[in-house]
Amino acid sequence: MAKNPTYLFVVAAALIDKNSRILVQKRPAGKPMAGLWEFPGGKVEKGETPEEGLVRELNEELAIEVDQRDIEAVAFASEALEDRHLVLLLYLCRQWAGQVQSADSLDLQWLPIEAIRSLPMPPADGPLVDKLSNFIGSRG
């Protein structure tokens, strides 16, 4: 009988600015997959809904305020890790309050979706770029 995996639920946001560019951040040195580009977000904590976790993470990481009504689930990825299984939920967000700034001095870039395709990304983030591209293309 196979052992049930421990699931790691992670949320991320495709923040889209008025020029249709998407924010990506570089993973810092000393963390797993350091140097790879990803969508901002993080782990869902015990007792949080994914949406609550994303709002909290965006505030902690980027010093912005996001209303849960302004995020929309658009895609997910599922990826086996060493001793856990990652479930990454991607949300779209076009509206927030405050200036985006990195709380941890991470490298941030606003890029068009086409430029994000060529960035080195963690295995779970990469496939989401195509899904996001299809969603943005069909919605505006």
Buried (B, 14 or more C-beta within 10 A) or exposed (E): EEEEEEEBBBBBBBBBEEEEBBBBBBBEEEEEBEEBBBBBBBEBEEEBEBBBBBBBBBBEBBEBEBEEEBBBEBBBBEBEEEEEBBBBBBBBBBEBEEEBEBEEEBEBBBBEBEEBEEBEBBBBBBBBBEBBBEBBEEEE
